[in-house]
Structure formats: structure tokens, C-alpha cells
């Protein structure tokens, strides 16, 4: 099969090579799947650079989520050839390939009628949004949710999950096109951080001086600092990632004086510590999808050969929603 592999750490366009490698085989409790769709994520960029919390041995194939069709099921896997599934291939054998091996215990069935592109894009970003907003932030109907980078993959998911929970959603984005995307997703208010000046001031104006009850921050850096200035009394600031490049420091004195919480959501850790949370989130997301309350924002469907360019654009925040790669056409 063909698979993109990282032979040395660096920028995706510099270190990814499309190699011919032996087809993998599933062991007991594993599934060999033909990858119908794979959804690159920002952590894949960090993996290429050697900056992710997990550092697989070189060479390795990135790609943390795929939707595919079972080609072969290992003993005790509980699936059959032809079943459609989604899941996360464990590194070093990631999903930027024509075939991938999934642990059956962490694989989910894809409902009839759900396109492979939607299935692949429904996993990491939407589960992160659901677990982060419901379990970590305890978002309630009627509260104000501020979503940073609302036109991105995890931001667009948070907008939809927040709306489905009955929240009033304020989104931020950079430039008219991304502002338009957030409005089309249903955000009640959208702020252009390039044009709207003092964002904490604008959030305070939109909330009658109270601030946002829950703030979704996948950016970090200056965005985190701005978020601290507009979080409400007993608000929850959810740390999702650091796409802006700088990891901020949390001033304990400020947390105390303003009486708010800073919580993290590390989706991958739930697979190790409490996988039932992911299973419950998946079932909830399928219900919301079936109701039409959420639908992954898949902006592009590209061939597997486009993986380096897709990751490069993810690294520079030049994407909208999710890019999905189709290894088998």
C-alpha cells in the first residue's frame, strides 16, 4: 500500500514522503480497514515536527482519525468484513495511508447513509467539543459561549455543539470569509478579530457587561489573555490547544479574584483513562447528527497525494472547517 511517512522531524511539506510499504495485518481484537476518508488535524502537524506529547519512532505515518471499510477482522474483534467504521489508528501506523489497523475496542460503526467524509470529520473535533463543553465546562442552556477560531475544525464543531445545547454563541474569526462561515453555522454574533478592535470590550458590550460564561480557546497566547478579560463570574475558560504557537501562563491570582475556572480538554487522554466517556459522546453526537443539529463543515475533499499541502495549510490556519483526504478515490 501507499502511506505518507515522516522520516525526520520538521515541517510537513519537508519531511513527508509517500512510500510503498507492506500491507498491515490485524492481530486479535484489531481491524484492517480500507481508508475511505481521513481527516488531518493540527496535532498531525505537531507530530511531524516532533512537538506533540506523543513522539512515535521514525519513520511513522501520521493521521489520527479515519473512516473506512473493514477488510479483515482479527479474532474476537466483533466486526465483519464490509462493516463501515471510524476510529483512530494507533501510531506509528496512522491513517494517512490506503490501509490502517484500528483497535476494535475503540472503533465505532458508521450509520447507513452517513458519508465517509462526514464520519471521518465527526470524530476528534466533535468529540472534543462535546466532552469539553458538556463534561468539562458543564455548559447550560441560556449561557453565553464564546468560541475562538470559529471557522476552524474544532471551532466550527464547538459552535454547533453549543447551539445544540441551547447556548447563545459568540464566535471570533479572522477576515470576512471566515466571519461569513461562522454566521452560516448559526453563531448569534461574530467578531472579526482583525477589524473589531478590543475583543474583550466587544464581548462585554454584547453581554451587558457580564462576559462569556464559557470560553472555548484552541488558540492560546494573546487570545487566552484576552479571554481572561471577558470571562464572566463563575465562568469556565476551556483550554483546547495552542494553534497560535504560544502556551500562556495561568495567573492564579487573577483566577481567584475573578472567581472563574480554567479547565483543559485532552481528548486523547480519555481513550486511555476513561474510554466510556468517548463512547457516550459518540452516541450523543450520532443522535444530534440524526436530528440535523450538527453536520461537519467539510470544506474540501482531496486525494491522498494532497496530504502535505493540507497539513501545511492547517499549520498556517489557512483552512476552513475540515479538510478530508480520500485515499481510495
C-alpha positions, 0 to 999 in steps of 0.5 A, spaced: 500 500 500 501 507 499 502 511 506 505 518 507 511 517 512 515 522 516 522 520 516 525 526 520 522 531 524 520 538 521 515 541 517 510 537 513 511 539 506 519 537 508 519 531 511 513 527 508 514 522 503 509 517 500 512 510 500 510 503 498 510 499 504 507 492 506 500 491 507 498 491 515 495 485 518 490 485 524 492 481 530 486 479 535 481 484 537 484 489 531 481 491 524 484 492 517 480 497 514 480 500 507 481 508 508 475 511 505 476 518 508 481 521 513 481 527 516 488 531 518 488 535 524 493 540 527 496 535 532 498 531 525 502 537 524 505 537 531 507 530 530 511 531 524 515 536 527 516 532 533 512 537 538 506 533 540 506 529 547 506 523 543 513 522 539 512 515 535 519 512 532 521 514 525 519 513 520 511 513 522 505 515 518 501 520 521 493 521 521 489 520 527 482 519 525 479 515 519 473 512 516 473 506 512 471 499 510 473 493 514 477 488 510 479 483 515 477 482 522 482 479 527 479 474 532 474 476 537 474 483 534 466 483 533 466 486 526 465 483 519 468 484 513 464 490 509 462 493 516 463 501 515 467 504 521 471 510 524 476 510 529 483 512 530 489 508 528 494 507 533 501 510 531 506 509 528 501 506 523 496 512 522 491 513 517 494 517 512 495 511 508 490 506 503 490 501 509 490 502 517 489 497 523 484 500 528 483 497 535 476 494 535 475 496 542 475 503 540 472 503 533 465 505 532 460 503 526 458 508 521 450 509 520 447 507 513 447 513 509 452 517 513 458 519 508 465 517 509 467 524 509 462 526 514 464 520 519 471 521 518 470 529 520 465 527 526 470 524 530 476 528 534 473 535 533 466 533 535 468 529 540 472 534 543 467 539 543 462 535 546 466 532 552 469 539 553 463 543 553 458 538 556 463 534 561 468 539 562 465 546 562 458 543 564 455 548 559 447 550 560 442 552 556 441 560 556 449 561 557 453 565 553 459 561 549 464 564 546 468 560 541 475 562 538 477 560 531 470 559 529 471 557 522 476 552 524 475 544 525 474 544 532 471 551 532 466 550 527 464 543 531 464 547 538 459 552 535 454 547 533 455 543 539 453 549 543 447 551 539 445 544 540 445 545 547 441 551 547 447 556 548 447 563 545 454 563 541 459 568 540 464 566 535 471 570 533 474 569 526 479 572 522 477 576 515 470 576 512 470 569 509 471 566 515 466 571 519 461 569 513 462 561 515 461 562 522 454 566 521 452 560 516 453 555 522 448 559 526 453 563 531 448 569 534 454 574 533 461 574 530 467 578 531 472 579 526 478 579 530 482 583 525 477 589 524 473 589 531 478 592 535 478 590 543 475 583 543 474 583 550 470 590 550 466 587 544 464 581 548 462 585 554 458 590 550 454 584 547 453 581 554 451 587 558 457 587 561 457 580 564 462 576 559 462 569 556 460 564 561 464 559 557 470 560 553 472 555 548 480 557 546 484 552 541 488 558 540 492 560 546 497 566 547 494 573 546 487 570 545 487 566 552 489 573 555 484 576 552 479 571 554 481 572 561 478 579 560 471 577 558 470 571 562 464 572 566 463 570 574 463 563 575 465 562 568 469 556 565 475 558 560 476 551 556 483 550 554 483 546 547 490 547 544 495 552 542 494 553 534 497 560 535 504 557 537 504 560 544 502 556 551 500 562 556 501 562 563 495 561 568 495 567 573 492 564 579 491 570 582 487 573 577 483 566 577 481 567 584 479 574 584 475 573 578 472 567 581 472 563 574 475 556 572 480 554 567 479 547 565 483 543 559 480 538 554 485 532 552 481 528 548 486 523 547 487 522 554 480 519 555 481 513 550 486 511 555 483 513 562 476 513 561 474 510 554 466 510 556 466 517 556 468 517 548 463 512 547 457 516 550 459 522 546 459 518 540 452 516 541 450 523 543 453 526 537 450 520 532 443 522 535 444 530 534 447 528 527 440 524 526 436 530 528 440 535 523 443 539 529 450 538 527 453 536 520 461 537 519 463 543 515 467 539 510 470 544 506 474 540 501 475 533 499 482 531 496 486 525 494 491 522 498 497 525 494 494 532 497 496 530 504 502 535 505 499 541 502 493 540 507 497 539 513 501 545 511 495 549 510 492 547 517 499 549 520 498 556 517 490 556 519 489 557 512 483 552 512 476 552 513 472 547 517 475 540 515 479 538 510 478 530 508 483 526 504 480 520 500 485 515 499 481 510 495 478 515 490 
